[in-house]
Amino acid sequence: MHCCVQGSICFEMMKGVPAAFVTLIIGSIAGAITFRQYQVAKAKLKLDLFDKRYTIFNKAWLAMSNAATLPATLRLAVPKDDELITPFNLLLPEAVFLFGKEIEDYLNELSKHFTQLHRGAKYLPISAEDEAQNAALMQASQTYFIEQVRQGAKARFGVYLGFENWK
C-alpha cells in the first residue's frame, strides 16, 4: 500500500518539498552573508575607533617626548597659580569620548606635570629657596615624562589600542 500515490494529500505535500528545500538553502546563504557583513561592519568600526585613538596616543606621546627632552633654557616662565594651555589639555575633548575617564585623568596628570616643567620661575622677587624648589619640581616632572615615554604611556593607552582586547 502506497501512501503517497498521485492525487493524495501526501503526494501534493511532497511536491512542495524541493521548493522548501531550495528556499531553506537560499535563506541560509542570505543569513550567512548578512552575518559576515555584520562582522565586517563591526571590525570596520573597531578599526576606525583604533585610528582615532591612535592619533590621540601619538600626539600625547610626541608631546611627552618633547617635554622629556626640552632644554631648560627653552622652558616658559609661568606664574605659580596659572595653568598653561598644554598639548594634553587640547586632546581632552576628543579623548573623553574615545577613551573615557581613565585617559582623561591621565591627560590631566600629564598636563599638571607639563605645567610644573614649564614653570621655570616665579614673578620677581624670587628667593634662592623658591628657585631651588622650582628646579626640583622641574627635574621631577622631566623624569616623570621620561618614564612615561619609556613605558607609562604605552601601558595606559595599550589597554585601548591592543588588538587582542579592543574595547
Backbone as ProteinMPNN parsed JSONL, in Angstrom:
{"seq_chain_A": "MHCCVQGSICFEMMKGVPAAFVTLIIGSIAGAITFRQYQVAKAKLKLDLFDKRYTIFNKAWLAMSNAATLPATLRLAVPKDDELITPFNLLLPEAVFLFGKEIEDYLNELSKHFTQLHRGAKYLPISAEDEAQNAALMQASQTYFIEQVRQGAKARFGVYLGFENWK", "coords_chain_A": {"N_chain_A": [[0.826, -1.155, 0.0], [0.596, 2.081, -0.934], [1.257, 5.191, 0.368], [1.645, 7.697, -0.667], [0.387, 8.199, -3.249], [-0.384, 9.331, -6.539], [-2.417, 12.171, -6.506], [-3.106, 12.025, -3.871], [-3.089, 13.565, -0.564], [-0.623, 13.455, 0.649], [1.068, 13.128, -1.561], [0.756, 15.605, -2.833], [1.808, 17.271, -0.877], [4.453, 16.412, -0.88], [5.327, 17.364, -3.307], [5.915, 19.976, -2.766], [8.228, 19.897, -1.241], [10.851, 20.062, -2.593], [10.866, 22.791, -3.345], [10.682, 24.016, -0.846], [13.065, 23.125, 0.26], [14.969, 24.356, -1.423], [14.361, 27.028, -0.842], [15.08, 27.06, 1.858], [17.858, 26.634, 1.664], [18.652, 28.915, 0.187], [17.864, 30.901, 2.003], [19.553, 30.265, 4.148], [22.05, 30.831, 3.004], [21.731, 33.594, 2.554], [21.469, 34.415, 5.209], [24.028, 33.748, 6.176], [25.612, 35.478, 4.636], [24.647, 37.939, 5.559], [25.445, 37.777, 8.251], [28.244, 37.757, 7.94], [28.58, 40.314, 6.819], [27.826, 41.834, 9.015], [29.922, 41.174, 10.775], [32.097, 42.291, 9.354], [31.358, 45.009, 9.341], [31.438, 45.52, 12.082], [34.176, 45.069, 12.61], [35.229, 47.125, 11.033], [34.242, 49.376, 12.358], [35.665, 49.08, 14.762], [38.272, 49.379, 13.767], [38.181, 52.019, 12.794], [37.749, 53.349, 15.218], [40.114, 52.619, 16.505], [41.963, 53.99, 14.856], [41.32, 56.69, 15.404], [41.813, 56.761, 18.165], [44.52, 56.065, 18.203], [45.664, 58.275, 16.992], [45.335, 60.231, 18.977], [46.879, 59.065, 21.021], [49.396, 59.122, 19.737], [49.852, 61.903, 19.42], [49.919, 62.664, 22.12], [52.094, 61.14, 22.989], [54.184, 62.226, 21.453], [54.191, 64.842, 22.488], [54.921, 64.257, 25.121], [57.468, 63.195, 24.654], [58.786, 65.441, 23.637], [58.613, 67.1, 25.894], [60.171, 65.646, 27.666], [62.687, 65.931, 26.623], [63.183, 68.605, 26.373], [65.269, 71.391, 26.5], [66.367, 73.169, 29.422], [66.675, 75.894, 29.069], [64.765, 76.646, 27.245], [62.364, 76.58, 28.48], [59.22, 77.82, 29.637], [58.339, 80.689, 31.561], [56.074, 80.554, 34.12], [53.474, 81.825, 36.057], [52.902, 80.9, 39.503], [50.224, 80.084, 40.214], [48.907, 79.85, 37.83], [47.743, 77.989, 35.007], [49.087, 76.362, 32.212], [48.05, 76.334, 28.765], [48.176, 73.32, 27.626], [49.611, 70.762, 25.458], [48.299, 68.491, 26.16], [45.906, 69.303, 27.364], [44.59, 70.133, 25.104], [43.958, 67.785, 23.867], [42.016, 66.664, 25.39], [39.073, 67.102, 24.947], [38.348, 65.385, 22.782], [39.463, 62.969, 23.609], [38.051, 62.26, 25.901], [35.625, 61.255, 24.94], [36.467, 59.155, 23.321], [38.019, 57.475, 24.9], [37.408, 57.604, 27.704], [37.062, 58.024, 31.302], [39.465, 57.18, 32.563], [41.672, 57.756, 30.809], [41.228, 60.447, 30.515], [41.803, 61.372, 33.117], [44.501, 60.66, 33.162], [45.561, 62.321, 31.125], [45.078, 64.79, 32.311], [46.804, 64.567, 34.476], [49.254, 64.457, 33.092], [49.18, 67.012, 32.009], [49.381, 68.567, 34.325], [52.003, 67.939, 35.155], [53.356, 68.908, 32.932], [52.893, 71.637, 33.17], [54.26, 72.116, 35.569], [56.829, 71.507, 34.724], [57.318, 73.548, 32.93], [57.259, 75.755, 34.489], [59.345, 77.721, 34.964], [60.222, 79.945, 36.485], [59.164, 82.111, 39.123], [57.218, 85.134, 39.493], [59.098, 88.126, 40.034], [60.001, 89.343, 43.331], [62.343, 86.626, 43.482], [63.381, 84.077, 45.571], [66.318, 82.266, 46.61], [65.581, 79.865, 47.682], [63.019, 79.434, 46.608], [63.745, 79.247, 43.936], [65.323, 76.922, 43.994], [63.377, 75.088, 44.742], [61.641, 75.231, 42.545], [63.383, 74.277, 40.569], [63.732, 71.652, 41.453], [61.113, 70.659, 41.196], [60.802, 70.909, 38.433], [62.782, 69.135, 37.54], [61.8, 66.724, 38.591], [59.414, 66.512, 37.135], [60.396, 66.325, 34.532], [61.743, 63.892, 34.708], [59.527, 62.297, 35.203], [58.203, 62.521, 32.705], [60.08, 61.273, 31.066], [59.911, 58.644, 32.025], [57.249, 58.11, 31.344], [57.374, 58.202, 28.569], [59.033, 56.038, 28.09], [57.627, 53.734, 29.094], [55.181, 54.149, 30.498], [53.056, 55.539, 29.085], [52.498, 53.768, 27.015], [51.544, 51.585, 28.428], [49.232, 52.662, 29.634], [47.668, 53.549, 27.428], [47.695, 51.241, 25.958], [45.771, 49.424, 26.805], [43.533, 50.209, 25.453], [44.361, 50.214, 22.836], [45.404, 47.777, 22.108], [45.19, 45.05, 19.927], [44.245, 42.559, 20.658], [42.424, 42.921, 22.677], [40.285, 44.818, 22.083], [38.376, 47.615, 23.027]], "CA_chain_A": [[0.0, 0.0, 0.0], [1.378, 3.298, -1.092], [0.598, 6.338, 0.996], [1.814, 8.92, -1.446], [0.021, 7.971, -4.642], [-0.783, 10.549, -7.232], [-3.737, 12.649, -6.153], [-3.286, 12.036, -2.414], [-2.577, 14.745, 0.145], [0.818, 13.201, 0.862], [1.729, 13.399, -2.837], [0.731, 17.047, -3.047], [2.763, 17.87, 0.074], [5.8, 16.052, -1.315], [5.685, 18.207, -4.442], [6.414, 21.235, -2.221], [9.491, 19.695, -0.528], [12.004, 20.65, -3.282], [10.798, 24.255, -3.266], [11.006, 24.371, 0.544], [14.484, 22.855, 0.435], [15.686, 25.427, -2.123], [14.139, 28.238, -0.05], [15.894, 26.917, 3.061], [19.27, 26.835, 1.286], [18.828, 30.332, -0.156], [17.754, 31.634, 3.261], [20.79, 30.015, 4.905], [23.114, 31.597, 2.348], [21.474, 35.011, 2.842], [21.799, 34.608, 6.624], [25.486, 33.709, 6.304], [26.121, 36.729, 4.061], [24.29, 39.006, 6.496], [26.315, 37.646, 9.417], [29.596, 38.207, 7.538], [28.522, 41.778, 6.688], [27.812, 42.33, 10.384], [31.284, 41.052, 11.289], [32.929, 43.27, 8.653], [30.982, 46.338, 9.846], [31.943, 45.605, 13.451], [35.624, 45.227, 12.504], [35.469, 48.464, 10.479], [34.018, 50.305, 13.466], [36.815, 48.967, 15.67], [39.433, 49.958, 13.098], [38.003, 53.474, 12.809], [37.971, 53.77, 16.6], [41.55, 52.478, 16.728], [42.646, 55.088, 14.163], [41.111, 57.931, 16.156], [42.513, 56.625, 19.447], [45.964, 56.079, 17.968], [46.038, 59.662, 16.723], [45.46, 60.904, 20.276], [48.064, 58.494, 21.663], [50.591, 59.607, 19.056], [50.05, 63.313, 19.787], [50.322, 62.705, 23.528], [53.442, 60.582, 23.102], [55.109, 63.223, 20.909], [54.282, 65.938, 23.461], [55.722, 63.744, 26.242], [58.857, 63.093, 24.187], [59.314, 66.807, 23.589], [58.758, 67.588, 27.267], [61.265, 64.921, 28.311], [63.974, 66.326, 26.057], [63.236, 70.057, 26.226], [66.327, 72.02, 27.302], [65.885, 74.072, 30.472], [66.697, 77.279, 28.614], [63.6, 76.917, 26.42], [61.149, 76.467, 29.269], [58.459, 79.045, 29.809], [58.101, 81.148, 32.928], [54.638, 80.515, 34.371], [53.137, 82.161, 37.442], [52.631, 79.717, 40.312], [48.836, 79.648, 40.243], [48.341, 79.776, 36.475], [47.928, 76.75, 34.261], [49.346, 76.528, 30.784], [47.296, 75.553, 27.794], [49.175, 72.314, 27.273], [49.186, 69.866, 24.376], [47.426, 67.47, 26.737], [44.584, 69.929, 27.505], [43.975, 70.214, 23.78], [43.497, 66.445, 23.486], [40.957, 66.228, 26.308], [37.689, 66.982, 24.464], [38.167, 64.193, 21.957], [39.864, 61.781, 24.376], [36.988, 61.898, 26.847], [34.628, 60.447, 24.252], [37.054, 57.966, 22.712], [38.647, 56.606, 25.893], [36.709, 57.576, 28.979], [37.57, 58.718, 32.489], [40.845, 56.8, 32.889], [42.61, 58.517, 29.983], [41.016, 61.855, 30.861], [42.599, 61.608, 34.326], [45.912, 60.561, 32.783], [45.92, 63.541, 30.394], [45.13, 65.867, 33.313], [48.059, 64.356, 35.209], [50.326, 64.892, 32.19], [49.084, 68.466, 31.916], [49.92, 69.104, 35.58], [53.467, 67.822, 35.099], [53.823, 69.808, 31.882], [52.879, 72.979, 33.757], [55.376, 72.163, 36.524], [58.073, 71.502, 33.961], [57.498, 74.836, 32.265], [57.18, 76.834, 35.472], [60.764, 77.997, 35.165], [60.489, 80.948, 37.518], [58.006, 82.877, 39.594], [57.407, 86.57, 39.326], [60.073, 88.715, 40.947], [61.332, 88.818, 43.62], [62.438, 85.185, 43.663], [64.426, 83.738, 46.518], [67.109, 81.091, 46.25], [64.8, 78.698, 48.102], [61.993, 79.244, 45.578], [64.421, 78.809, 42.715], [65.703, 75.524, 44.198], [62.139, 74.314, 44.744], [61.204, 75.162, 41.143], [64.31, 73.39, 39.847], [63.433, 70.285, 41.859], [59.845, 70.296, 40.565], [61.047, 70.763, 37.002], [63.538, 67.89, 37.349], [60.883, 65.61, 38.849], [58.482, 66.422, 36.01], [61.116, 65.826, 33.361], [61.939, 62.462, 34.966], [58.207, 61.699, 35.008], [57.952, 62.407, 31.269], [60.975, 60.242, 30.529], [59.304, 57.36, 32.39], [56.023, 57.936, 30.57], [57.765, 57.9, 27.189], [59.609, 54.689, 28.043], [56.662, 52.652, 29.256], [53.906, 54.527, 31.113], [52.015, 55.87, 28.103], [52.135, 52.545, 26.284], [50.723, 50.764, 29.322], [47.925, 53.295, 29.833], [46.908, 53.544, 26.182], [47.687, 49.884, 25.412], [44.501, 48.775, 27.135], [42.562, 50.605, 24.434], [44.895, 50.088, 21.474], [45.815, 46.412, 21.837], [44.253, 44.373, 19.033], [43.671, 41.378, 21.272], [41.323, 43.261, 23.597], [39.684, 46.094, 21.703], [37.205, 47.999, 23.834]], "C_chain_A": [[0.886, 1.239, 0.0], [0.598, 4.471, -0.536], [0.598, 7.544, 0.083], [1.547, 8.641, -2.923], [-0.461, 9.27, -5.248], [-2.232, 10.891, -6.886], [-3.971, 12.684, -4.654], [-2.711, 13.317, -1.815], [-1.071, 14.622, 0.341], [1.593, 13.546, -0.409], [1.808, 14.9, -3.1], [1.716, 17.765, -2.11], [4.199, 17.597, -0.355], [6.257, 16.878, -2.514], [6.266, 19.549, -3.954], [7.753, 21.118, -1.517], [10.683, 20.279, -1.283], [12.011, 22.179, -3.207], [11.15, 24.732, -1.859], [12.492, 24.188, 0.804], [15.332, 23.953, -0.218], [15.547, 26.737, -1.341], [14.999, 28.222, 1.216], [17.379, 27.168, 2.761], [19.533, 28.308, 0.974], [18.761, 31.196, 1.107], [19.004, 31.478, 4.118], [21.954, 30.813, 4.319], [22.95, 33.085, 2.637], [21.807, 35.327, 4.301], [23.302, 34.632, 6.85], [26.116, 34.992, 5.763], [25.842, 37.897, 5.001], [25.185, 38.972, 7.727], [27.73, 38.121, 9.1], [29.623, 39.728, 7.386], [28.513, 42.431, 8.066], [29.223, 42.293, 10.975], [32.223, 42.07, 10.649], [32.631, 44.68, 9.168], [31.509, 46.546, 11.263], [33.463, 45.8, 13.456], [35.993, 46.615, 11.977], [35.279, 49.528, 11.559], [35.192, 50.282, 14.441], [38.066, 49.584, 15.055], [39.355, 51.478, 13.075], [38.255, 54.035, 14.205], [39.456, 53.689, 16.942], [42.312, 53.645, 16.095], [42.518, 56.4, 14.929], [41.85, 57.898, 17.496], [44.027, 56.708, 19.252], [46.463, 57.494, 17.684], [46.232, 60.425, 18.032], [46.684, 60.382, 21.021], [49.337, 59.065, 21.055], [50.889, 61.065, 19.405], [50.513, 63.441, 21.231], [51.755, 62.211, 23.687], [54.485, 61.561, 22.561], [55.282, 64.396, 21.868], [55.1, 65.508, 24.674], [57.197, 63.661, 25.861], [59.517, 64.461, 24.144], [59.546, 67.357, 24.987], [59.94, 66.92, 27.963], [62.625, 65.397, 27.828], [64.153, 67.827, 25.921], [64.343, 70.654, 27.085], [65.745, 73.04, 28.279], [65.818, 75.517, 29.996], [65.47, 77.641, 27.78], [62.287, 76.853, 27.195], [60.512, 77.828, 29.481], [58.362, 79.421, 31.281], [56.587, 81.253, 33.123], [54.39, 80.914, 35.816], [52.668, 80.926, 38.207], [51.197, 79.214, 40.195], [48.191, 79.529, 38.867], [48.639, 78.415, 35.853], [48.183, 77.095, 32.799], [48.258, 75.841, 29.966], [48.318, 74.57, 27.246], [48.699, 71.489, 26.085], [48.198, 68.813, 24.885], [46.012, 68.015, 26.974], [43.846, 69.922, 26.173], [43.442, 68.861, 23.304], [42.276, 65.999, 24.286], [39.565, 66.11, 25.691], [37.429, 65.715, 23.649], [38.453, 62.922, 22.756], [38.783, 61.322, 25.335], [35.974, 60.973, 26.183], [35.207, 59.142, 23.704], [37.624, 56.982, 23.725], [37.847, 56.486, 27.18], [37.498, 58.237, 30.088], [39.043, 58.413, 32.762], [41.86, 57.63, 32.099], [42.428, 60.01, 30.221], [41.845, 62.214, 32.098], [44.093, 61.581, 34.016], [46.367, 61.817, 32.045], [45.965, 64.749, 31.333], [46.403, 65.778, 34.143], [49.257, 64.81, 34.373], [50.352, 66.412, 32.085], [49.667, 69.135, 33.16], [51.446, 69.061, 35.577], [54.068, 68.736, 34.031], [53.903, 71.236, 32.409], [54.029, 73.134, 34.742], [56.708, 72.264, 35.794], [58.366, 72.865, 33.365], [57.401, 76.019, 33.219], [58.611, 77.188, 35.887], [61.058, 78.973, 36.274], [59.179, 81.59, 37.927], [58.245, 84.343, 39.271], [58.405, 87.083, 40.358], [59.384, 89.284, 42.18], [61.278, 87.304, 43.845], [63.612, 84.885, 44.583], [65.17, 82.501, 46.024], [66.343, 79.814, 46.6], [63.71, 78.39, 47.072], [62.604, 78.724, 44.283], [64.81, 77.334, 42.815], [64.471, 74.617, 44.161], [61.609, 74.156, 43.319], [62.084, 74.208, 40.347], [64.026, 71.933, 40.187], [62.126, 69.793, 41.22], [60.021, 70.048, 39.064], [61.782, 69.449, 36.716], [62.641, 66.673, 37.567], [59.907, 65.429, 37.686], [59.174, 65.902, 34.756], [61.378, 64.318, 33.515], [60.625, 61.703, 34.76], [57.927, 61.51, 33.519], [58.854, 61.365, 30.619], [60.401, 58.856, 30.812], [58.034, 57.088, 31.581], [56.336, 57.577, 29.121], [58.272, 56.466, 27.091], [58.551, 53.603, 28.15], [55.287, 53.071, 29.765], [52.784, 54.774, 30.131], [51.562, 54.624, 27.353], [51.25, 51.647, 27.141], [49.326, 51.348, 29.474], [47.066, 53.222, 28.567], [46.769, 52.136, 25.601], [46.414, 49.117, 25.696], [43.473, 49.034, 26.037], [43.041, 50.337, 23.012], [45.344, 48.68, 21.128], [44.774, 45.698, 20.988], [43.572, 43.18, 19.703], [42.511, 41.691, 22.217], [40.766, 44.642, 23.292], [38.485, 46.373, 22.56], [36.261, 48.823, 23.004]], "O_chain_A": [[1.786, 1.399, 0.824], [-0.55, 4.718, -0.906], [-0.355, 8.323, 0.07], [2.432, 8.842, -3.755], [-0.89, 10.185, -4.545], [-3.133, 10.054, -6.957], [-4.931, 13.304, -4.197], [-1.957, 14.047, -2.46], [-0.34, 15.604, 0.205], [2.647, 14.178, -0.346], [2.842, 15.397, -3.547], [2.368, 18.734, -2.499], [5.066, 18.458, -0.208], [7.457, 17.069, -2.709], [7.036, 20.181, -4.677], [8.37, 22.14, -1.215], [11.491, 20.959, -0.651], [13.067, 22.783, -3.024], [11.839, 25.739, -1.699], [13.111, 25.001, 1.491], [16.303, 24.422, 0.375], [16.522, 27.475, -1.197], [15.574, 29.241, 1.598], [18.066, 27.841, 3.53], [20.518, 28.88, 1.441], [19.544, 32.135, 1.247], [19.463, 32.436, 4.74], [22.747, 31.399, 5.057], [23.93, 33.767, 2.935], [22.364, 36.384, 4.596], [23.8, 35.446, 7.628], [27.046, 35.531, 6.363], [26.707, 38.746, 5.212], [25.635, 40.016, 8.198], [28.347, 38.813, 9.91], [30.597, 40.365, 7.786], [29.133, 43.477, 8.257], [29.668, 43.257, 11.598], [33.06, 42.652, 11.338], [33.554, 45.46, 9.404], [31.974, 47.635, 11.6], [33.979, 46.611, 14.225], [36.968, 47.21, 12.434], [36.067, 50.468, 11.657], [35.657, 51.329, 14.89], [38.839, 50.241, 15.752], [40.357, 52.153, 13.311], [38.898, 55.073, 14.355], [39.996, 54.585, 17.593], [43.201, 54.222, 16.721], [43.495, 57.132, 15.084], [42.442, 58.896, 17.907], [44.728, 57.342, 20.04], [47.564, 57.861, 18.094], [47.192, 61.182, 18.174], [47.445, 61.166, 21.59], [50.254, 59.449, 21.779], [52.04, 61.423, 19.656], [51.401, 64.238, 21.532], [52.538, 62.798, 24.433], [55.556, 61.708, 23.15], [56.395, 64.893, 22.044], [55.884, 66.295, 25.203], [58.07, 64.016, 26.653], [60.663, 64.623, 24.561], [60.561, 68.008, 25.241], [60.632, 67.554, 28.76], [63.615, 65.277, 28.551], [65.175, 68.28, 25.406], [64.352, 70.439, 28.297], [64.744, 73.692, 27.983], [64.984, 76.285, 30.475], [65.163, 78.822, 27.623], [61.217, 77.052, 26.62], [61.193, 78.854, 29.5], [58.31, 78.546, 32.145], [55.906, 81.958, 32.378], [55.042, 80.384, 36.717], [52.1, 80.008, 37.616], [50.988, 78.006, 40.087], [47.027, 79.139, 38.768], [49.656, 77.786, 36.145], [47.568, 78.001, 32.237], [47.628, 74.887, 30.423], [49.216, 74.947, 26.493], [47.517, 71.515, 25.743], [47.367, 68.31, 24.129], [45.032, 67.289, 26.809], [42.631, 69.729, 26.124], [42.572, 68.806, 22.435], [41.584, 65.059, 23.895], [38.915, 65.086, 25.895], [36.401, 65.059, 23.818], [37.762, 61.915, 22.594], [38.618, 60.123, 25.558], [35.515, 60.011, 26.799], [34.503, 58.135, 23.635], [37.705, 55.785, 23.448], [37.636, 55.384, 27.684], [38.485, 58.929, 29.836], [39.791, 59.308, 33.154], [42.813, 58.151, 32.679], [43.396, 60.765, 30.132], [42.513, 63.248, 32.118], [44.858, 62.385, 34.548], [47.455, 62.326, 32.315], [46.804, 65.634, 31.162], [47.008, 66.798, 34.474], [50.164, 65.467, 34.884], [51.42, 67.023, 32.073], [50.363, 70.145, 33.06], [52.101, 70.034, 35.954], [55.162, 69.272, 34.211], [54.86, 71.957, 32.13], [54.701, 74.165, 34.753], [57.598, 73.012, 36.198], [59.52, 73.29, 33.3], [57.458, 77.169, 32.785], [59.013, 76.969, 37.03], [62.076, 78.831, 36.952], [58.212, 81.606, 37.166], [59.328, 84.735, 38.836], [58.527, 86.513, 41.442], [58.227, 89.688, 42.065], [60.282, 86.776, 44.338], [64.714, 85.394, 44.378], [64.704, 81.79, 45.134], [66.445, 78.808, 45.898], [63.501, 77.233, 46.706], [62.033, 77.859, 43.621], [64.655, 76.581, 41.854], [64.518, 73.515, 43.614], [61.178, 73.07, 42.932], [61.585, 73.421, 39.542], [64.072, 71.07, 39.31], [62.043, 68.654, 40.761], [59.463, 69.104, 38.505], [61.446, 68.737, 35.769], [62.715, 65.703, 36.813], [59.611, 64.298, 37.3], [58.592, 65.122, 34.002], [61.247, 63.564, 32.551], [60.616, 60.602, 34.21], [57.46, 60.446, 33.112], [58.423, 60.651, 29.713], [60.406, 57.991, 29.936], [57.783, 55.951, 31.181], [55.652, 56.751, 28.517], [57.977, 55.762, 26.125], [58.572, 52.645, 27.376], [54.305, 52.388, 29.475], [51.674, 54.275, 30.318], [50.372, 54.452, 27.089], [50.316, 51.024, 26.637], [48.34, 50.611, 29.447], [45.886, 52.877, 28.628], [45.838, 51.864, 24.842], [46.018, 48.252, 24.914], [42.646, 48.175, 25.735], [42.233, 50.242, 22.088], [45.64, 48.404, 19.966], [43.586, 45.742, 21.308], [42.445, 42.831, 19.351], [41.704, 40.811, 22.519], [40.776, 45.527, 24.147], [37.664, 45.488, 22.804], [35.215, 49.245, 23.496]]}, "name": "protein", "num_of_chains": 1, "seq": "MHCCVQGSICFEMMKGVPAAFVTLIIGSIAGAITFRQYQVAKAKLKLDLFDKRYTIFNKAWLAMSNAATLPATLRLAVPKDDELITPFNLLLPEAVFLFGKEIEDYLNELSKHFTQLHRGAKYLPISAEDEAQNAALMQASQTYFIEQVRQGAKARFGVYLGFENWK"}
